[in-house]
Amino acid sequence: MNIADYKGVWVFAEQRNGELQKVSLEILGEGRRLADELGVNLTAVLLGNNVSALADILGEHGADEVLVAEHELLEKYTTDGYTKVICELANERKPGILFIGATFIGRDLGPRVAARLSTGLTADCTSLAVDVTNGDLLATRPAFGGNLMATIACPDHRPQMATVRPGVFSKVNEKRENFNIENVSVSLELTDIRTTVLEVVKANKDIVDIGEAKVIVAGGRGVGSKENFALLQQLADILGGVVGASRGAVDKGWIERDYQVGQTGKTVRPTIYIACGISGAIQHVAGMQESDVIIAINKDETAPIMKVADYAIVGDINKVLPEMINKLNAMNEAAVEVLV
């Protein structure tokens, strides 16, 4: 392998049922920064069937070019089909870096592509950088249960690969002047795919995407019990927000893991983040520190979360939250009377 032949930053643009996944647009924003530092092009790779209309959206979010691979066998995601197409493109065009979102699909696709290309993969990354002297990708991810942050490089193989956690980076709106769309040929047969998608059944769960919420009321071990999370839900409902949690509350079974915030959960950027009974371990703070306004409620005034917060309230949440709920209800009633 001649590493000097491998140039450019690629982003796998994941789409489901003709809708681009938000994480792909977030990675394009960070990929734009890295590509500019390296002085190379940023390419989005779009696979599917009848999805070419999505290419313009990728261009509006920073891509220099979009490679569109359309085929009826790519309409539904299969590991074999997507891996074959991406690997053939990578072997032909030799990208230096390839990013994939750490979604259910990405966590399946990334390792298979890396293995077939005989390269390394850093999974579930939360930070990305490059060494401009040699083009090495420096990918950072939580390790040892989130107690350590490890920065990993792959200097001897190309392309360098990483899956990137949703919500870590921000989308950018930066359409390139010379943005280009290329429809690439796809060589794919039924015999290339060892599985057949018979039916897609969505889970019968009403799970809210906390990554999209503008207001999050999050609880930790200090909430005390699963029943006490009802107070957090009341406050969240009044504010038009959702309930989140620290790993400690999730581990105790007080709330589902889908609502966990932190290095081993989700990264969020709400307008308001209210931390209730959360100590503020670095693993949790890493997932919410970009919130516009952070309000912390804790009995311990020395808790680390109090130093991160814009507003810190020292007190028992079982007393503070009912008072906040009453005040907000009174304000809402007063507003209604004024309108009437």
C-alpha positions in Angstrom: 0.0 0.0 0.0 1.3 3.4 -1.0 -0.3 5.7 1.7 0.4 8.8 -0.4 -2.1 7.6 -3.0 -5.0 7.9 -0.5 -6.5 11.4 -0.2 -9.8 13.0 0.7 -12.4 12.7 3.4 -15.5 10.5 2.8 -18.7 10.5 4.8 -21.2 7.7 4.4 -24.6 9.5 4.0 -27.0 7.2 5.7 -30.6 7.4 4.6 -33.6 5.5 5.6 -36.8 5.4 3.5 -35.5 8.4 1.5 -34.7 10.5 4.6 -31.1 11.5 5.5 -30.1 10.7 9.0 -29.1 13.7 11.1 -25.8 12.2 12.1 -24.6 12.2 8.5 -25.1 15.9 8.2 -23.4 16.4 11.6 -20.4 14.4 10.4 -20.3 16.4 7.1 -19.9 19.6 9.3 -16.9 18.1 11.1 -15.6 16.5 7.9 -15.6 19.9 6.3 -13.3 21.3 9.0 -10.9 18.3 8.7 -10.9 18.4 4.9 -10.0 22.1 4.9 -7.2 21.5 7.4 -5.8 18.8 5.1 -6.4 20.7 1.9 -8.5 17.8 0.4 -12.0 17.3 -0.9 -15.0 16.3 1.2 -17.1 13.6 -0.4 -20.5 12.2 0.6 -21.3 8.7 -0.4 -25.1 8.1 -0.9 -26.5 4.6 -1.4 -30.1 3.6 -2.0 -32.7 3.5 -4.7 -34.3 6.7 -6.1 -32.4 8.8 -3.6 -30.6 11.2 -6.0 -32.8 14.1 -4.8 -31.0 13.9 -1.5 -27.7 14.9 -3.1 -28.4 18.6 -3.1 -29.0 18.5 0.7 -25.5 17.0 1.2 -24.0 19.7 -0.9 -25.8 22.4 1.2 -24.1 20.9 4.3 -20.5 21.1 3.1 -19.7 18.3 0.6 -17.5 19.1 -2.4 -19.0 16.1 -4.2 -21.6 13.4 -3.8 -21.2 9.9 -5.1 -24.7 8.6 -5.7 -24.9 4.8 -6.0 -28.5 3.7 -6.9 -29.7 0.2 -7.4 -32.9 -1.7 -6.5 -30.9 -4.1 -4.3 -29.8 -1.0 -2.2 -33.3 0.1 -1.4 -33.3 -1.8 1.8 -30.1 -1.9 3.9 -28.2 -5.1 3.8 -24.7 -5.6 5.2 -23.5 -7.5 2.1 -24.9 -5.1 -0.5 -23.7 -1.8 1.1 -20.3 -3.3 2.0 -19.6 -4.4 -1.6 -20.5 -1.1 -3.1 -18.6 1.0 -0.6 -15.5 -1.2 -0.7 -15.4 -1.2 -4.5 -15.6 2.6 -4.6 -13.0 2.9 -1.9 -10.6 0.5 -3.7 -11.0 2.5 -6.9 -10.8 6.0 -5.6 -8.7 5.6 -2.5 -10.0 8.0 0.2 -7.7 8.8 3.1 -10.5 8.9 5.7 -14.0 7.3 5.8 -16.6 8.3 8.5 -19.8 6.5 9.3 -22.4 7.4 11.8 -22.6 5.3 14.9 -26.2 4.3 14.3 -27.6 0.7 14.3 -26.7 0.5 10.6 -23.4 2.2 11.0 -22.3 0.0 13.8 -23.0 -3.0 11.6 -21.6 -1.6 8.4 -18.4 0.0 9.7 -16.6 -3.1 11.0 -17.5 -5.1 7.9 -16.1 -2.4 5.6 -13.0 -2.0 7.7 -12.4 -5.8 7.7 -12.8 -6.1 3.9 -10.5 -3.1 3.3 -7.9 -4.5 5.8 -7.8 -1.3 7.8 -8.5 -0.1 11.3 -11.7 1.3 12.7 -12.2 3.5 15.8 -15.8 3.1 17.0 -18.2 5.5 18.7 -16.0 8.5 18.5 -16.7 11.8 20.3 -13.9 13.9 19.0 -11.9 14.1 15.7 -8.7 15.7 14.7 -6.0 15.3 12.0 -2.2 15.6 11.9 -1.6 17.8 8.9 2.0 16.7 8.6 1.2 13.1 7.7 -2.6 13.0 7.2 -3.2 10.8 10.2 -6.7 10.8 11.7 -6.7 11.2 15.5 -10.0 9.7 16.7 -11.0 10.0 20.3 -13.6 7.7 22.1 -14.5 6.7 25.6 -12.7 3.6 26.9 -12.9 1.4 30.1 -16.6 2.1 30.6 -16.2 5.8 30.0 -13.6 6.3 32.7 -10.9 7.1 30.2 -10.7 9.0 26.8 -8.5 7.2 24.3 -7.1 8.9 21.1 -6.4 6.3 18.4 -4.5 6.6 15.2 -4.1 4.2 12.2 -0.9 5.3 10.6 -0.1 2.2 8.5 -3.4 1.5 6.7 -5.8 3.4 4.6 -8.6 4.5 4.5 -8.6 5.5 8.2 -12.1 4.8 9.5 -14.2 5.9 12.4 -17.9 5.6 13.4 -19.1 8.9 15.0 -21.6 9.2 17.8 -24.8 11.2 16.9 -25.2 14.6 18.5 -21.5 15.3 19.0 -21.0 17.7 16.2 -23.1 20.5 14.7 -24.5 20.7 11.2 -23.2 23.4 8.9 -24.9 25.2 6.0 -22.0 25.8 3.6 -22.7 24.9 0.0 -19.5 24.7 -2.0 -19.2 26.8 -5.2 -18.0 23.8 -7.3 -20.3 21.2 -5.7 -20.5 18.2 -7.9 -22.9 15.2 -8.1 -21.7 12.0 -9.8 -23.9 9.0 -10.4 -21.6 5.9 -10.1 -22.2 2.5 -11.7 -23.2 -0.3 -9.3 -22.3 -3.9 -10.0 -24.6 -5.9 -7.6 -26.4 -9.2 -8.0 -28.8 -11.2 -5.8 -26.0 -13.7 -5.3 -23.9 -11.0 -3.6 -26.4 -10.7 -0.8 -26.7 -13.6 1.6 -29.8 -12.3 3.4 -33.2 -11.2 2.2 -35.2 -8.5 3.9 -38.7 -9.9 4.1 -40.3 -7.2 6.3 -39.3 -4.3 8.4 -41.2 -4.1 11.7 -40.8 -1.1 13.9 -40.6 -1.6 17.6 -43.9 -0.7 19.4 -42.2 1.8 21.7 -42.9 5.4 22.2 -39.3 6.6 22.6 -38.6 10.3 22.4 -35.4 11.4 20.7 -33.7 13.4 23.4 -31.1 14.6 20.9 -33.8 16.8 19.3 -35.2 18.2 22.5 -35.0 21.9 23.3 -35.6 21.3 27.0 -34.3 18.3 29.0 -35.0 17.7 32.7 -32.5 15.0 33.7 -32.3 12.9 36.8 -29.5 11.1 38.6 -29.0 8.9 41.6 -30.0 11.9 43.8 -33.6 11.6 42.5 -33.9 8.7 44.9 -36.4 6.4 43.1 -38.2 5.5 39.9 -41.4 7.0 41.4 -39.6 10.4 41.9 -39.0 10.6 38.2 -42.7 11.5 37.9 -41.7 15.0 39.3 -39.2 15.4 36.5 -41.8 14.4 34.0 -44.3 17.0 35.4 -41.7 19.8 35.1 -40.7 18.6 31.6 -44.3 18.6 30.4 -44.9 22.2 31.6 -41.7 23.3 29.8 -42.5 21.4 26.7 -39.4 19.2 27.2 -38.4 15.6 27.8 -36.9 13.7 30.6 -33.3 12.5 30.5 -31.0 10.7 33.0 -27.5 10.0 34.1 -26.0 6.5 33.8 -26.5 6.0 37.5 -30.3 6.4 37.2 -30.4 4.1 34.2 -28.3 1.4 35.9 -30.8 1.4 38.8 -33.6 0.7 36.3 -35.4 4.0 37.0 -35.6 4.9 33.3 -34.8 3.3 29.9 -31.3 3.5 28.4 -32.7 5.5 25.4 -32.8 8.5 27.7 -29.2 8.3 29.0 -27.0 11.4 28.6 -23.3 11.2 28.6 -20.3 9.5 27.1 -21.9 6.1 27.2 -25.3 7.5 26.4 -26.3 10.4 24.0 -24.8 13.8 23.5 -27.4 16.6 23.6 -27.4 20.3 23.0 -30.8 21.6 24.3 -31.6 25.2 25.0 -32.2 24.4 28.7 -30.7 21.5 30.6 -32.0 21.0 34.1 -29.8 18.5 36.1 -31.6 17.1 39.1 -29.7 15.1 41.7 -26.8 14.6 39.2 -23.3 14.8 40.7 -21.7 15.9 37.5 -19.1 13.2 36.7 -17.0 14.1 33.7 -18.6 11.2 31.7 -22.1 12.9 32.1 -20.9 16.4 31.6 -19.3 15.4 28.3 -22.7 14.6 26.9 -24.5 17.9 27.9 -21.9 20.6 28.4 -22.8 22.3 25.1 -26.4 23.1 26.4 -27.2 26.8 26.1 -28.3 27.1 29.7 -27.6 24.6 32.5 -29.6 24.6 35.7 -28.4 22.3 38.5 -30.4 21.2 41.5 -28.4 19.3 44.2 -28.2 19.1 47.9 -24.4 19.1 47.8 -23.2 22.6 46.9 -19.7 21.2 46.2 -21.0 18.7 43.6 -19.0 19.1 40.2 -22.3 19.8 38.3 -22.6 23.1 40.3 -19.5 24.4 38.8 -20.7 23.6 35.3 -24.1 25.1 35.8 -25.2 28.6 34.8 -27.6 28.5 37.7 -27.1 26.3 40.7 -29.9 25.6 43.2 -28.8 24.0 46.5 -31.7 22.0 47.9 -33.7 18.8 47.9 -35.4 18.1 44.6 -38.5 16.8 46.4 -38.9 20.3 47.7 -37.4 22.4 44.8 -39.2 20.7 41.9 -42.8 21.0 43.3 -42.1 24.7 44.0 -40.9 25.2 40.4 -43.9 23.3 39.1 -46.3 25.5 41.1 -44.7 28.7 40.1 -44.7 27.7 36.4 -48.4 26.7 36.6 -49.2 30.0 38.2 -47.4 31.9 35.5 -49.2 29.9 32.8 -52.6 30.6 34.4 -51.8 34.3 34.7 -50.8 34.4 31.0 -54.1 32.7 30.0 -56.1 35.3 32.1 -54.3 38.1 30.3 -55.2 36.6 26.9 -58.8 36.2 27.9 
